[in-house]
Amino acid sequence: MRKQRVCAHSLASPPTHPPPCVDLSIRYNEDHNPDVGKRKFEGSRVVGFRVEPFSIHHKWDDHHGIPFDKDETTLDTCNAMAHAVNDPANYMSVDHATEVIFTYDVVWEESDVNWANRWDVYLRGNPDDKVHWFSITNSTMIVVFLTVMVAMILVRTLNHDIAQYNDAASLEEAKEESGWKLVHADVFRPPAFGKMLMAAMVGTGCQLFCMTGVTLVFALLGFLSPANRGSLLTALLLLYVTMGAVAGFHSSRVFKFFKGEDWMRCTLWTALGFPGVIFVIFMVLNSALFYEGSSGAVPVTTFVTLMVLWFGVSTPLVFVGSYFGYKKAAYNPPVRVNLIPRQIPPQPWFMSWYVVIIFGGVLPFGAVSVELFFVMSALWLHQIYYIFGFLFLVTIILVTTCAETTILMCYFQLCNEDYRWWWRSLLASGSCAGYLFFYAIWYFCTELEIEGLVPSLLYFGYMSMITMGFFLLTSSIGFFSCLWFVNKIYGSIKVD
């Protein structure tokens, strides 16, 4: 049903590739209940639209020698009685200097789509669904492969080792053998450097992990619909602020386990470290926008609001979490730690720290790389991303892949009698963020047409912030996965 047709036009110089006509089809919904009192709403609600741009060489009566007047001239090719037609034979050519008449044709069509289901068009019949399912299938195969590897280690290899180590008859022989049991007195030794930095990174990673998980659950349940512009970003910001207590609690627990004493400084690192770096980058980007006179520059009032949220809400919550974390008893490892560290034998080249870091993030990034393309398109190409179900599944796959990859590398490291697993557990899974940044460079060169210093600065500035947050999130997953694994295997053996 076509309710109304409007044809408007204007005159302008020809662009390089002109779409002089835009066909707008607007769908609306009405409640036709004859009982006025039982109607859910009065009037009409717009539930969808379609835009079709095309080129057309407009004509009007006796246009030769008669100048075009947008108020008086009636076009033969677009008017209240004639609908503009997308005909290649009638396309306009701009090979020479000419006038271009820009028009738009509006058609109102009644639809039976309810107001609550107006966004379902992005879920039904999406040609990219097959790509998403291929991504999920590919990522699932990676997870299954890693799960089988971890299961073989835990169920077969470790069970055999634990049974042999716990056998009293072979206890003396086991002492002479090489393996992961020989470093039991050093495996829980705190790292030699960066204890406070590691605790702050782990705490911030837990904060980002909780923020991401809760946001995805809300989006999956439909609370963060694209119909409410900015709701997703607002939810991320508010959840990050309120999850400050999680960051303080876990950073204090880790720092106390490392026998750290300056708890106040550790809490300040957790509360001000990552937000401070993000704030500095954001200030530089906003200054560049302000210098260019862009309307995208954040006003002073918004900055004041962000500062109030940071220092008035997030920082106090970090201190509250740290207080409860330090009040709780320190974690007691299943094996004692010797006063004198054990000498580490020479390691093979494939167990070098740079090799572990380079290859540690390959599988996690490969598991999310396809879905990452759609997320990047939504961020930088203004496409609508409404498939939070796929994103939730990919996030679960990312967490599982990071955990299993880090556990495998930690096991191989302990088998080579190298007990320095703390930092490697963070960097192995966190290296996935490095591949993310390289992907952002590739995406910038191949998919975007950004020119100028300030637009490029904005792109790499925001992608740097996303990369740092992604690094902290994935590194905390690797850290707690390795901590659980080491505690599990060394808690299952008998040690004199």
C-alpha positions in Angstrom: 0.0 0.0 0.0 1.5 3.3 -1.1 0.2 6.0 1.1 2.1 9.0 -0.1 4.7 9.9 -2.7 7.0 12.9 -2.5 9.4 14.0 -5.3 11.8 16.8 -4.4 14.8 18.1 -6.4 17.7 20.5 -6.3 20.4 21.7 -8.7 24.1 21.3 -8.2 27.4 20.8 -9.9 28.1 17.2 -11.1 30.1 14.9 -8.7 32.5 12.3 -10.0 30.0 9.4 -9.6 26.5 11.0 -9.3 23.5 9.1 -7.9 21.0 11.9 -8.9 18.0 9.9 -7.7 17.5 8.2 -4.3 14.5 6.0 -3.9 13.3 5.9 -0.3 10.8 3.2 0.7 9.6 3.7 4.3 7.6 1.0 6.0 5.1 1.8 8.8 2.8 0.0 11.1 -0.7 0.9 12.4 -3.1 -0.6 14.9 -6.4 -1.0 13.1 -8.3 -2.3 16.1 -11.9 -1.0 15.7 -12.1 -0.5 19.4 -10.2 2.7 20.0 -9.8 2.0 23.7 -8.0 -1.3 23.0 -5.5 0.0 20.6 -1.9 -0.3 21.7 -0.9 3.0 20.1 -2.3 5.8 18.0 -1.0 7.0 14.7 1.8 5.2 12.8 5.2 3.8 13.7 8.1 3.5 11.3 9.3 -0.1 11.3 11.8 -0.2 8.4 13.2 1.5 5.4 15.0 0.8 2.2 17.3 3.2 0.2 18.1 2.6 -3.4 20.4 5.2 -5.1 20.7 5.2 -8.9 21.5 7.5 -11.7 18.9 9.0 -14.0 19.0 11.7 -16.8 16.0 13.9 -15.8 13.9 15.5 -18.5 11.1 18.0 -18.5 8.8 19.6 -21.1 10.6 21.6 -23.7 13.7 21.8 -21.5 15.8 23.0 -24.4 16.3 26.7 -23.9 14.1 26.8 -20.8 16.1 27.0 -17.5 15.2 24.6 -14.7 13.3 26.0 -11.8 13.0 23.8 -8.8 9.8 25.4 -7.7 8.0 25.6 -11.0 9.4 22.9 -13.3 7.7 19.5 -13.4 10.0 16.6 -14.3 8.8 14.0 -16.8 11.1 11.4 -15.2 10.1 12.0 -11.5 6.9 13.6 -10.3 3.8 12.9 -8.2 2.3 10.7 -10.9 5.5 9.0 -12.3 7.8 6.9 -10.3 11.5 7.2 -11.1 12.8 4.0 -12.8 16.3 2.6 -12.5 16.9 2.0 -16.2 20.6 1.7 -17.4 19.5 3.1 -20.8 18.6 6.3 -19.0 21.7 6.8 -16.9 23.3 10.2 -16.8 26.7 10.9 -18.3 29.1 13.5 -16.8 31.8 13.3 -19.5 31.3 17.0 -20.1 30.2 20.1 -18.1 26.5 19.9 -17.4 23.8 20.4 -14.8 22.8 17.7 -12.4 19.3 17.5 -10.9 19.2 15.7 -7.6 15.9 14.1 -6.6 14.5 11.8 -4.0 11.4 9.7 -4.3 9.6 8.7 -1.1 7.1 5.8 -1.0 5.2 4.9 2.2 4.3 1.2 2.5 2.2 -0.3 5.3 3.9 -3.4 6.9 2.7 -6.0 9.3 6.0 -6.0 11.2 5.5 -5.2 14.9 7.5 -2.4 16.5 9.4 -4.9 18.8 10.5 -6.9 15.8 11.7 -4.1 13.5 15.4 -5.1 14.0 14.8 -8.7 13.0 15.4 -7.9 9.4 19.2 -7.9 10.2 18.9 -11.5 11.5 16.7 -13.1 8.8 18.1 -13.9 5.4 21.5 -12.3 6.1 23.9 -13.5 3.4 26.7 -13.3 5.9 25.2 -16.0 8.2 27.0 -18.8 6.3 30.3 -16.9 6.9 29.5 -16.7 10.6 28.6 -20.3 10.9 31.8 -21.2 9.0 33.8 -19.1 11.5 32.1 -20.8 14.4 32.7 -24.3 12.9 36.4 -23.4 12.2 36.9 -22.1 15.7 35.1 -25.1 17.3 37.5 -27.4 15.4 40.5 -25.6 16.9 39.0 -25.8 20.4 38.3 -29.5 20.0 41.9 -30.1 18.8 43.3 -28.2 21.8 40.8 -29.9 24.2 42.0 -33.4 23.0 45.6 -32.3 23.5 44.9 -31.1 27.0 42.9 -34.2 27.8 45.7 -36.4 26.7 48.1 -34.6 29.0 45.8 -34.5 32.0 44.3 -37.9 31.7 47.1 -40.0 30.2 50.5 -38.4 30.7 49.9 -36.7 34.0 48.1 -39.7 35.5 51.0 -41.9 34.6 53.5 -39.5 36.0 51.5 -38.9 39.2 51.1 -42.6 39.7 54.8 -43.2 39.2 55.8 -40.3 41.5 53.4 -41.5 44.2 54.7 -45.1 44.1 56.8 -45.5 47.2 58.8 -48.3 45.5 59.9 -46.0 42.6 60.2 -42.8 44.7 63.9 -42.9 44.8 64.1 -43.6 41.1 61.8 -40.7 40.3 64.1 -38.3 42.1 66.8 -39.1 39.6 64.6 -38.7 36.6 63.9 -35.4 34.8 60.4 -34.0 34.5 58.0 -31.5 35.9 58.0 -32.9 39.4 61.7 -31.9 40.0 60.7 -28.2 40.0 58.0 -28.7 42.6 59.9 -26.6 45.2 60.2 -23.7 42.8 57.1 -23.7 40.7 55.3 -21.4 43.1 58.2 -19.0 43.6 57.1 -15.4 43.0 58.5 -13.8 39.8 61.9 -12.2 40.1 60.7 -8.9 38.8 57.5 -6.9 38.1 55.4 -8.4 40.9 53.4 -5.2 41.4 52.9 -4.6 37.6 51.8 -8.2 37.2 49.3 -8.0 40.0 47.9 -4.7 38.5 47.6 -6.2 35.0 45.8 -9.3 36.3 43.4 -7.2 38.3 42.6 -4.9 35.4 42.2 -8.0 33.1 39.7 -9.4 35.5 37.8 -6.1 35.5 37.7 -6.1 31.7 36.7 -9.7 31.5 33.7 -9.2 33.9 32.7 -6.0 32.0 32.8 -7.8 28.7 30.9 -10.9 29.9 28.1 -8.9 31.6 27.8 -6.6 28.5 27.5 -9.6 26.2 24.8 -11.2 28.3 22.8 -8.0 28.4 23.2 -7.6 24.6 22.2 -11.3 24.1 19.1 -10.8 26.1 18.1 -7.8 24.0 18.7 -5.1 26.6 21.3 -3.3 24.4 19.5 -3.0 21.1 20.9 -1.0 18.2 17.7 1.0 18.4 19.1 2.8 21.4 22.1 4.6 19.9 25.1 4.6 22.3 23.6 2.1 24.8 26.3 -0.4 24.2 29.1 2.1 24.8 27.3 3.5 27.8 26.9 0.0 29.3 30.6 -0.8 28.7 31.7 2.4 30.5 29.4 2.0 33.5 30.2 -1.7 33.9 33.9 -1.0 33.7 33.6 1.7 36.5 31.5 -0.6 38.7 33.8 -3.6 38.2 36.6 -1.6 39.8 36.1 -3.7 43.0 36.9 -6.9 41.0 40.1 -5.4 39.8 41.2 -4.3 43.4 40.3 -7.7 44.9 42.2 -9.9 42.4 45.2 -7.6 42.2 45.5 -7.6 46.0 45.1 -11.4 46.2 47.9 -11.9 43.6 50.2 -9.3 45.2 49.7 -10.8 48.7 50.5 -14.2 47.3 53.8 -12.7 45.9 54.5 -11.5 49.5 54.2 -7.9 48.4 54.1 -5.3 51.2 53.3 -1.9 49.6 49.6 -2.7 49.1 48.7 1.0 48.7 51.0 1.5 45.7 49.7 -1.7 44.1 46.2 -0.5 44.5 47.1 2.9 43.0 48.7 1.1 40.0 45.5 -0.9 39.5 43.2 2.1 39.8 45.3 4.6 37.7 47.5 2.5 35.4 45.3 1.4 32.5 42.7 4.2 32.8 45.6 6.7 32.9 47.1 5.4 29.6 43.7 5.4 27.9 43.0 8.9 29.2 46.3 10.3 27.8 45.6 8.7 24.3 42.0 10.0 24.4 43.3 13.5 25.3 45.7 13.5 22.3 43.0 12.4 19.9 40.4 14.9 21.2 43.0 17.7 21.0 43.6 16.8 17.3 39.8 16.9 16.7 39.5 20.2 18.5 42.4 21.7 16.4 40.7 20.6 13.2 37.4 22.2 14.4 35.6 18.8 14.2 32.1 18.4 15.8 33.3 15.0 17.0 35.5 16.6 19.7 34.3 15.7 23.2 33.1 18.8 25.1 34.5 19.8 28.5 31.4 18.7 30.4 31.8 15.1 29.1 35.4 15.2 30.3 34.3 16.3 33.7 31.8 13.5 33.8 34.5 10.9 32.9 36.8 12.3 35.6 34.0 12.1 38.2 33.3 8.4 37.2 37.0 7.6 37.3 38.1 9.3 40.6 34.7 9.4 42.3 33.4 5.8 41.5 36.0 3.5 40.0 39.0 4.4 42.2 37.1 4.1 45.5 35.7 0.7 44.4 39.3 -0.5 43.6 40.3 0.4 47.1 37.3 -1.3 48.5 38.1 -4.5 46.6 41.7 -4.3 47.7 40.7 -4.0 51.3 38.7 -7.2 51.2 41.4 -8.9 49.2 44.2 -8.1 51.7 41.9 -9.0 54.6 41.5 -12.5 53.2 44.1 -15.1 54.1 46.9 -15.5 51.5 46.7 -18.4 49.1 48.6 -21.5 50.4 50.2 -23.5 47.6 50.1 -27.3 47.8 53.9 -27.6 47.9 56.5 -25.6 49.8 59.0 -23.2 48.2 62.7 -23.6 48.8 64.8 -20.7 49.9 67.4 -21.3 47.3 66.2 -21.4 43.7 66.9 -24.4 41.6 69.3 -24.0 38.6 67.5 -24.1 35.3 69.1 -26.3 32.6 69.7 -25.0 29.1 66.4 -24.8 27.1 65.8 -25.9 23.5 65.3 -23.1 21.0 61.6 -23.8 20.6 61.0 -23.1 24.3 62.6 -19.6 24.2 60.4 -16.9 25.5 60.1 -15.1 22.1 59.1 -18.3 20.4 56.4 -19.0 23.0 55.1 -15.4 22.8 55.0 -15.5 18.9 53.2 -18.8 18.6 51.0 -18.5 21.8 48.6 -16.1 20.2 48.2 -17.7 16.8 45.5 -20.2 17.6 43.4 -17.7 19.7 43.5 -15.1 17.0 42.8 -17.7 14.3 39.7 -18.7 16.2 38.2 -15.2 16.2 39.7 -13.7 13.0 36.6 -14.2 10.8 34.2 -12.6 13.3 36.7 -9.8 13.9 36.2 -8.7 10.3 32.5 -8.0 11.0 33.2 -6.3 14.3 35.8 -4.0 12.5 33.2 -3.3 9.7 30.7 -2.2 12.4 33.2 0.0 14.1 34.7 1.7 11.0 32.3 1.2 8.1 29.1 2.2 10.0 27.5 -1.2 9.5 25.0 -2.4 12.1 26.2 -5.3 14.2 23.2 -7.2 15.7 24.4 -10.8 15.9 25.4 -10.9 19.6 24.7 -14.6 19.7 27.6 -15.3 17.3 29.8 -12.9 19.3 29.0 -14.6 22.5 29.9 -18.0 21.1 33.1 -16.6 19.7 34.0 -15.1 23.0 33.6 -18.5 24.7 35.8 -20.0 22.1 38.4 -17.3 22.6 38.5 -17.9 26.4 38.7 -21.6 25.9 41.5 -21.4 23.3 43.6 -19.0 25.3 43.3 -21.2 28.4 44.1 -24.4 26.6 47.0 -23.0 24.6 48.6 -21.5 27.7 48.2 -24.7 29.7 49.9 -26.7 26.9 52.9 -24.3 26.7 53.1 -24.2 30.5 53.3 -28.0 30.7 56.0 -28.2 28.0 58.0 -25.6 29.9 57.7 -27.4 33.2 58.8 -30.7 31.6 62.0 -28.9 30.6 62.5 -28.0 34.3 61.8 -24.3 33.7 59.6 -23.0 36.6 59.5 -19.4 35.4 55.9 -19.6 34.1 54.4 -16.5 35.6 55.2 -13.9 32.9 55.0 -16.4 30.1 51.5 -17.3 31.1 50.5 -13.6 30.6 52.5 -13.0 27.4 51.7 -16.3 25.7 47.9 -15.7 25.6 48.2 -11.9 25.6 50.3 -12.0 22.4 46.9 -12.5 20.6 46.6 -8.7 21.0 49.7 -8.2 18.9 48.1 -10.1 16.0 45.0 -8.0 16.5 47.0 -4.8 16.0 48.7 -6.2 12.9 45.2 -7.1 11.6 44.2 -3.5 12.2 47.1 -2.3 10.1 46.1 -4.7 7.3 42.4 -3.6 7.6 43.5 0.0 7.3 45.5 -0.6 4.1 43.0 -2.8 2.3 39.4 -2.0 3.5 39.5 1.7 4.4 40.1 4.8 2.4 41.3 7.1 5.1 43.4 10.1 4.1 45.0 12.8 6.2 47.0 12.8 9.5 44.1 13.3 11.9 41.8 10.6 10.6 44.7 8.1 10.6 45.7 9.2 14.1 42.1 8.6 15.2 42.0 5.1 13.7 45.3 3.9 15.2 44.7 5.7 18.5 41.4 3.9 19.1 42.8 0.6 17.8 45.7 1.0 20.2 43.3 1.4 23.1 41.3 -1.6 22.0 44.5 -3.7 21.6 45.7 -2.8 25.1 42.4 -3.8 26.6 42.4 -7.0 24.6 45.9 -7.8 25.8 45.0 -7.4 29.5 41.8 -9.5 29.1 43.5 -12.4 27.3 46.6 -12.3 29.5 44.5 -12.6 32.7 42.8 -15.7 31.1 46.2 -17.3 30.5 47.4 -16.4 34.0 44.5 -18.0 35.9 44.4 -21.0 33.6 48.1 -21.7 34.3 47.7 -21.1 38.0 44.8 -23.6 38.1 46.8 -26.1 36.1 49.9 -25.9 38.2 48.0 -26.0 41.5 46.1 -29.1 40.2 49.0 -31.2 39.1 51.3 -30.4 42.0 48.5 -30.9 44.5 48.2 -34.4 43.3 51.7 -35.7 44.0 53.4 -36.7 47.3 56.4 -34.7 48.2 58.8 -35.4 51.0 
